[in-house]
Amino acid sequence: RRSALAREMSDLQQEFVRVCGEGASPRVVEEGWAAVRGLLEQRDKLANLASCAQAPASFGAQFAAVAYLTGLRLGEPTPVERLVRNAGISVKDFFGSVEEQHLRLHPGEPIPEALRRLKEHYMAATVAWKKYDQLFATLFPSGFVGAATADQTTSDDSKQLGWCAFLVAKCLVFGASGGGNVLDVYHLLVCVIELLLSHLPLDARGGAIWQSLGALVPKEHYPMPAPARAALHAELKADPDRIYKLDSAVAKVSADLRATLGLQQAAGGPSSAPGLLRDAASLRKAREAVDARYAKLVVETKQPLDDRALSSIASLPSASAAGGAMPRGVTSPCRSSSAACARSGNAVLMTPLRDPNPPSSPAHSHLMATPMSGQLECVGWLRAAVRGVPAEEASEALAGYFAHCSASPAEAIEQRLDGLCDKLRAAAGEYEAEEIDEQCVLGRRLYHKMLLAFLESEERRLQHGHFVETLLSQGIFHSSLFACCMECVFASYCMQSSVFPQIMHTLDLSPFDLYKVIDPFVKHEPSLPQYLRVHFREVEVKILEHMAWALESPLHAQLREYDALLASPEAAGGGAGGGGGGGGRGGGAP
């Protein structure tokens, strides 16, 4: 029996070494295997698999997770894409296994921050690849060369060259963070697409987009002229303000690419220098040069993931060299477990698509990432909804309602908004002050729009304006309404550390007070995107399921007030007095 156990342990150790591969340092392999042995001694899931004489390859996910965690602890991280390929698992399974093994190895300790950053990086890069993959055939039907010389090889080389050029830009612009914000990454992709389009040879400009751009774009001119640029941004649903902020950075990216490709800069500067995209003969060489440049930047900027793994034509080292089978690709952490299990060991290409989770599941503790089209729809709606609405003062229509009050509430309202915005700035965390300021301006403008909608709706319902002063004097109402507005902003821009429930803590609101405003807020904005409607519905579910019933919730006081009202002599006696009392509440009781 001892001999059989020794052989089994030897087989497991060989499998662990194979999963670690050449990307892991000897210290990671040694201490990682010691951690595996410790897990085996716990006599839990992993040990049971071993005692059942399962094939060593079935431990791929656990071994990859232990190697990753050991590398983090030692400050010698192992490349994630190599672990995933060597283990023959999906990225989703890798993420799940890392969390599981962390809880076994370090019970009670929080999940490593590096894993959170890796997930954000992976999701943003996956969405970018998916959009690039979808757009490439439309924007570059013959690749980066003329249709006369185009074939499948030049198309693949062109596609990979463009993707690697974007990855180089991502490293240079976002640095070590790798770009975890989906919108930031997407708008950089739009900039790189504009750079590539503007440098296409004239005989390669055959895509449908050129019907909109036409002769508006001189050859090798970045940025494009304003009319062409506006047409491109409209086609790709990009926010022009975000693009303009990236222009100076993209100019540096263009210069870096030229240096990588050994191109001379013309007297007119980087934007007018010829030859960034050349003929088919030089395309393969250019792709290899940009690919090598990105590989160097991955190390220099300490990227958490080599994003070439997202491409089906990536040229990463093969796992077969280490004795294992290399899957065709890896899958998204947003896919359901059942779907992942239904597939074979050779997983499909990574994608940001996902199956919906139940609203009350733990997966909804943070705002979930959406397909890019849905998120861009939210941003587009938000900017259209507040267009022309002032941020620092009431509109003329809103000022008309303020005139109904004995004393104008305008100053008190603006001071309250100033205080709430100060709280948001103080809790900015990972976000820059300028970014929070921009979101606060959007939130204030949306607040003024929605406050007017609330007042107009209530006036239509009651057929008079006597309610205005009472409503406008309720500070909790104003704070809750502003919280809903900022929730729209943060959710639209996928600022996950600021959305519900954090927004309540930041603005010192109770869940029940926020809940009371959500339903009328959604009803008063008929053009609210479906994603935000679903998001607010999930917030309501969470509040009603447990948050509203916390001991400190004002719901309990209202319930006691309602019970006392029902027990009063007027209510018990019925008649005209009781009926009048119920009608006087206007259905306001919970």
Secondary structure as UniProt FT lines:
FT   HELIX           2..20
FT   TURN            22..23
FT   HELIX           26..40
FT   TURN            41..43
FT   HELIX           45..51
FT   TURN            52..53
FT   HELIX           56..59
FT   HELIX           60..74
FT   HELIX           80..87
FT   HELIX           91..105
FT   TURN            107..108
FT   HELIX           113..139
FT   TURN            141..144
FT   HELIX           147..149
FT   HELIX           152..174
FT   HELIX           175..177
FT   HELIX           182..198
FT   HELIX           202..204
FT   TURN            208..209
FT   HELIX           210..213
FT   HELIX           214..216
FT   TURN            219..220
FT   HELIX           226..236
FT   HELIX           240..261
FT   TURN            267..268
FT   HELIX           270..272
FT   HELIX           280..300
FT   TURN            301..302
FT   HELIX           307..310
FT   TURN            312..313
FT   HELIX           319..322
FT   TURN            333..334
FT   HELIX           337..342
FT   TURN            359..360
FT   HELIX           362..365
FT   HELIX           372..385
FT   TURN            386..388
FT   HELIX           396..402
FT   TURN            403..404
FT   HELIX           410..426
FT   TURN            429..430
FT   HELIX           433..462
FT   TURN            466..467
FT   HELIX           468..472
FT   HELIX           475..492
FT   TURN            493..494
FT   TURN            496..498
FT   TURN            500..501
FT   HELIX           502..507
FT   HELIX           511..523
FT   TURN            526..527
FT   HELIX           530..545
FT   HELIX           547..549
FT   TURN            551..552
FT   HELIX           555..567
FT   HELIX           569..573
FT   HELIX           575..584
FT   TURN            585..587
//
